[in-house]
């Protein structure tokens, strides 16, 4: 469920049971990490209404 929202926000990830693994580039800046975390937060916020049904 969250994986779809992550893709919409430009984040590549994979499901590992009850965990989510991010697939960032090998070389990444602090600003890009901040953008990744922001996109993850937006994705969780978008998925929350579906979880609360």
N, C-alpha and C positions, 0 to 999 in steps of 0.2 A: 504494500500500500504506500508506504513512505517513499519507496524506490521510485515510483512514478513521479511524485512531486519533486524528488531530488533531481531526476533527469530534466524536468521542466525548468528547474533553477540552475541547470548546467553543471550538476555535480555527478561524477561517476562513482558509483558505490556498488557493493554487493552484500547480499544478506548472508549472515553466518549464524543461522539458528536464531538466538535471541539477541544478536549483536549486529551492528552495521559496520562494515569496513569501507573506509574511504580509499579511493585510488588516485591520490594526487600525483603530480609529476615528481620525478626524483629531485629536481631542483625547483624550490618554491620559496617565494618571498614571504615575509611576515604579513604584508598587505594581502597577498593571495590566500594565506591561511585565514585571515580575518574575513575575507569574502566567502571562503568555504564555510566557516562557522555561521556567518550570517545567512547563507543560502540554506544550511541545515536547519537553522531556527525557523526560517520562513516555511520550509517544507513541513516541519513538525506542526507549526501553527495551522497550515492548510489541512493536514491530516486529522487534527484533533476533532473536528466535528463528526467525522466518519467513525472515529473510535467511541465517541460518546453516545452514539445512537443506541 
